[in-house]
Amino acid sequence: MEDSFVNTLLTLYKVEKWKEILKLNENSDNLNALKLLWVWPEEKNFKFIKNLVKDLGYKGILSLGCGCGLLEWLINQSTGLPVLGYEINREWWESKYSSFKFIKLNYINQLNENSLDPNYALLFCYFNNKKSFQDYVNNYKGHLIFIIGPGCDVPRHTEPQPFSADFGTTDWHLYCYQEVKTTGDFIAAFIREEK
Ligand SMILES: C[S@@+](CC[C@H](N)C(=O)[O-])C[C@H]1O[C@@H](n2cnc3c(N)ncnc32)[C@H](O)[C@@H]1O
């Protein structure tokens, strides 16, 4: 990764200039940026997330598969919402080879059925594991899940995808969505409607 990109980003991170950080990849065309975060939102995307979380009465967000936590830090900075990030492979993330972490990571072996606080929305951004996704959904008693990933016309793969997510149950319905700039990536909000 280009050292200068990371150095600039870290300098801005240390002084909490999140808007300046977004500008580093304003056109979502910087390949160095993609190594840290798959989707670079704009301010209106954060407002979209915040409004839904607040309007539906949630306290914050639990992000599964948060990677280095840059997205989670940006959401927290821009919205004021608490955002907790979860990862697998503690050994790697806590090793000297790990990339910089923008938030304190939590590890899924700390999770149990009661850990997915139903007062928080879940977030999956370019998550890549259908089985784990369905396990998380199964253990979650709340009613709001965000999925960020490619729209139908984009030749990028992830699991779950915003418009073809398989929750393993028919309780979940697409509530609303917003595109991230004109990238073909979308933020989709799903709500649970129990029968
Ligand atoms: C493609 S990366 C996306 C990272 C970040 N969300 C982003 O958008 O840049 C998928 C991440 O999910 C993590 N992951 C895979 N299975 C997981 C699981 N069962 N629970 C939590 N994280 C998981 C991986 O370690 C990886 O960091």
PDBQT file of the ligand as one rigid body, heavy atoms in Angstrom, charges set to zero:
ROOT
HETATM    1  C1  LIG A 201     -14.137  -8.620   2.693  1.00  0.00    +0.000 C 
HETATM    2  S1  LIG A 201     -13.732  -8.245   4.343  1.00  0.00    +0.000 S 
HETATM    3  C2  LIG A 201     -14.609  -6.724   4.601  1.00  0.00    +0.000 C 
HETATM    4  C3  LIG A 201     -14.002  -5.895   5.689  1.00  0.00    +0.000 C 
HETATM    5  C4  LIG A 201     -14.717  -4.559   5.925  1.00  0.00    +0.000 C 
HETATM    6  N1  LIG A 201     -16.080  -4.768   6.398  1.00  0.00    +0.000 N 
HETATM    7  C5  LIG A 201     -14.740  -3.717   4.669  1.00  0.00    +0.000 C 
HETATM    8  O1  LIG A 201     -15.821  -3.487   4.109  1.00  0.00    +0.000 OA
HETATM    9  O2  LIG A 201     -13.663  -3.257   4.251  1.00  0.00    +0.000 OA
HETATM   10  C6  LIG A 201     -14.682  -9.417   5.286  1.00  0.00    +0.000 C 
HETATM   11  C7  LIG A 201     -14.259  -9.455   6.752  1.00  0.00    +0.000 C 
HETATM   12  O3  LIG A 201     -15.131 -10.346   7.459  1.00  0.00    +0.000 OA
HETATM   13  C8  LIG A 201     -14.346 -11.040   8.432  1.00  0.00    +0.000 C 
HETATM   14  N2  LIG A 201     -15.098 -12.251   8.799  1.00  0.00    +0.000 N 
HETATM   15  C9  LIG A 201     -15.232 -13.406   8.089  1.00  0.00    +0.000 A 
HETATM   16  N3  LIG A 201     -16.014 -14.283   8.768  1.00  0.00    +0.000 NA
HETATM   17  C10 LIG A 201     -16.388 -13.664   9.913  1.00  0.00    +0.000 A 
HETATM   18  C11 LIG A 201     -17.189 -14.033  11.022  1.00  0.00    +0.000 A 
HETATM   19  N4  LIG A 201     -17.744 -15.225  11.092  1.00  0.00    +0.000 N 
HETATM   20  N5  LIG A 201     -17.381 -13.132  12.005  1.00  0.00    +0.000 NA
HETATM   21  C12 LIG A 201     -16.805 -11.904  11.957  1.00  0.00    +0.000 A 
HETATM   22  N6  LIG A 201     -16.013 -11.507  10.943  1.00  0.00    +0.000 NA
HETATM   23  C13 LIG A 201     -15.809 -12.371   9.931  1.00  0.00    +0.000 A 
HETATM   24  C14 LIG A 201     -13.030 -11.289   7.730  1.00  0.00    +0.000 C 
HETATM   25  O4  LIG A 201     -11.989 -11.524   8.653  1.00  0.00    +0.000 OA
HETATM   26  C15 LIG A 201     -12.843  -9.986   6.961  1.00  0.00    +0.000 C 
HETATM   27  O5  LIG A 201     -12.124  -9.033   7.702  1.00  0.00    +0.000 OA
ENDROOT
TORSDOF 0
